[in-house]
Amino acid sequence: MGIAPRNQTRRQGDVNLLVPPPWPPIQGLGETLSGLQREWKDEGSLAGLWQAWPRIAGPQLAPHCLPLRLHGGRLVVGASHPQWLQALRFNKHQLLGALRGAGFAVKDLQFQQHQSTPLPPAGSGLEEEVWAQHPSRVDVFGMGSCPQCKRPSPLGELQRWGHCSFCQRDTMDNGVAMGRPSLESESDQ
């Protein structure tokens, strides 16, 4: 059994009582925010990378490319158009150097096409229209069975991708977007 430090005990009669450790000194908001940013960088957090992305990727790439996942030192970057995907591949080594220079522990980069469209305003007619045609709607398209994993799946998903959304996610996680693997995922295999 360990002994508590002196500043965490208080004597009351014949008994030593534990008291909570003293509070850390109060910091200003600016200090707290910069400390949070340092933690994001140290832990390899995607949130810290999103904040630094415009500075790292530069004014030409940043508006068209977005960090999607950071896991085990591998950063997956999505590009909004095939031309930007090609630009990422062409600038892979410079981008990797800029990431490391900014303090992010990125070992490898993987690229995929990723179209991030903004959500329609809540309650708008566009939102209702999109939902009416959503491929996961069982009440509109009905149910079927995924040819790959044999799970019950909405027919809209099967028509759109040829398999269910779970298999589509596995495909996307393996670096395949739009039915074609990226160059980086082919070289890894």
C-alpha positions in Angstrom: 0.0 0.0 0.0 1.4 3.4 -1.0 1.8 6.4 1.1 0.0 9.6 0.0 2.1 12.7 -0.5 2.1 15.2 2.4 0.1 17.8 0.6 -2.7 15.3 0.0 -3.3 14.3 3.7 -4.7 16.0 6.6 -4.5 14.9 10.2 -7.7 14.9 12.2 -7.2 13.5 15.7 -5.5 10.1 15.4 -6.5 9.6 11.7 -4.9 10.8 8.5 -7.4 11.8 5.9 -6.8 12.0 2.2 -7.6 15.4 0.6 -7.8 16.1 -3.2 -4.6 17.4 -4.8 -4.4 21.2 -5.1 -5.9 22.8 -8.1 -3.5 23.8 -10.9 -3.0 27.6 -11.2 -5.6 29.4 -13.3 -4.6 30.1 -16.9 -5.8 32.7 -19.4 -8.0 31.6 -22.3 -5.2 32.2 -24.8 -2.8 29.9 -22.8 -5.5 27.3 -22.5 -6.2 27.3 -26.2 -2.6 27.1 -27.2 -2.1 24.2 -24.8 -5.0 22.4 -26.4 -3.5 22.9 -29.8 -0.2 21.4 -28.6 -2.0 18.4 -27.3 -3.8 18.0 -30.6 -0.4 17.9 -32.4 1.2 15.6 -29.8 -1.5 13.0 -30.0 -1.8 13.1 -33.8 -5.3 14.3 -33.6 -7.2 14.9 -36.8 -8.8 18.1 -35.3 -5.4 19.7 -35.0 -4.6 18.7 -38.5 -7.8 20.2 -39.8 -7.0 23.5 -38.2 -3.4 23.6 -39.7 -4.5 22.1 -43.0 -4.8 25.4 -45.0 -1.3 26.4 -43.9 0.2 23.0 -44.6 -1.4 22.2 -48.0 -1.2 25.7 -49.3 -3.7 28.0 -50.9 -4.1 25.9 -54.1 -4.6 22.4 -52.6 -6.3 23.2 -49.3 -9.7 24.3 -50.7 -10.0 21.1 -52.8 -8.5 18.5 -50.5 -9.4 17.5 -46.9 -7.8 15.2 -44.3 -10.3 12.4 -43.7 -8.6 9.9 -41.4 -5.4 9.6 -39.4 -4.7 6.2 -38.0 -1.4 4.6 -37.1 0.6 7.4 -38.8 -1.3 6.9 -42.1 -3.2 10.0 -43.2 -6.0 9.6 -45.7 -6.6 12.7 -47.7 -9.8 13.1 -49.9 -9.8 15.2 -53.1 -12.9 16.8 -54.5 -12.1 16.0 -58.2 -9.8 13.6 -60.1 -7.5 16.5 -61.1 -6.9 17.4 -57.5 -6.4 13.7 -56.7 -3.6 13.7 -59.3 -2.2 16.9 -57.9 -2.0 15.3 -54.4 -0.2 12.3 -55.9 2.2 14.5 -57.7 2.9 16.5 -54.5 2.9 13.6 -52.1 6.5 14.0 -50.9 6.3 17.8 -50.5 3.0 17.4 -48.6 4.5 14.7 -46.4 7.5 16.9 -45.6 5.2 19.9 -44.8 3.2 17.7 -42.4 6.3 16.4 -40.6 7.7 20.0 -40.5 4.5 21.2 -38.9 5.0 18.6 -36.1 2.5 15.9 -37.2 3.7 12.3 -36.9 2.6 11.1 -40.4 4.4 8.1 -41.8 2.5 7.7 -45.0 -0.2 9.4 -47.2 -3.1 7.7 -49.0 -5.4 9.6 -51.3 -8.9 9.0 -52.5 -11.7 10.9 -54.2 -14.1 12.4 -51.7 -16.9 14.7 -52.6 -18.0 16.6 -49.5 -21.2 18.4 -50.3 -22.8 20.7 -47.7 -26.0 19.5 -46.1 -29.2 21.2 -47.2 -30.8 23.6 -44.7 -33.0 21.8 -42.1 -36.6 21.8 -43.1 -36.0 22.8 -46.7 -37.6 21.3 -49.7 -34.2 20.2 -50.9 -33.7 18.2 -47.7 -37.1 16.4 -48.4 -36.1 15.7 -52.0 -32.8 14.2 -51.1 -34.3 12.1 -48.4 -37.0 10.9 -50.8 -34.3 9.5 -53.2 -31.9 8.3 -50.5 -30.6 4.7 -51.5 -31.0 3.4 -47.9 -34.8 4.0 -47.8 -36.3 0.5 -47.4 -39.9 1.9 -47.6 -39.1 3.3 -51.1 -36.8 0.7 -52.7 -37.5 -2.4 -50.7 -35.0 -5.0 -49.3 -32.6 -7.4 -51.0 -29.5 -9.4 -50.1 -26.0 -8.1 -50.6 -24.1 -10.3 -53.2 -20.8 -9.9 -51.3 -21.7 -10.4 -47.6 -25.2 -11.9 -48.0 -26.6 -9.4 -45.4 -30.1 -8.0 -45.8 -29.7 -4.6 -47.6 -31.8 -1.8 -49.1 -32.2 -2.4 -52.8 -31.3 1.3 -53.4 -27.8 0.6 -52.0 -27.4 -2.5 -54.2 -28.5 -0.5 -57.3 -26.1 2.3 -56.5 -22.9 0.4 -55.5 -23.6 -3.2 -56.5 -23.3 -4.1 -52.8 -24.5 -2.9 -49.4 -23.2 0.2 -47.5 -21.1 -2.0 -45.2 -19.2 -3.5 -48.1 -19.0 0.0 -49.7 -17.4 1.3 -46.5 -14.9 -1.5 -46.5 -14.1 -0.7 -50.1 -13.6 2.9 -49.3 -11.4 2.1 -46.2 -9.2 0.0 -48.5 -8.4 3.0 -50.6 -10.9 2.2 -53.4 -13.0 5.2 -54.5 -15.3 5.3 -57.5 -14.5 1.6 -58.3 -10.8 2.1 -58.7 -8.0 1.6 -56.2 -5.7 4.6 -55.6 -2.1 4.2 -56.6 -0.9 4.1 -53.0 -3.2 1.2 -52.0 -2.0 -0.8 -55.0 1.6 -0.3 -54.1 0.9 -1.4 -50.5 -0.4 -4.8 -51.6 
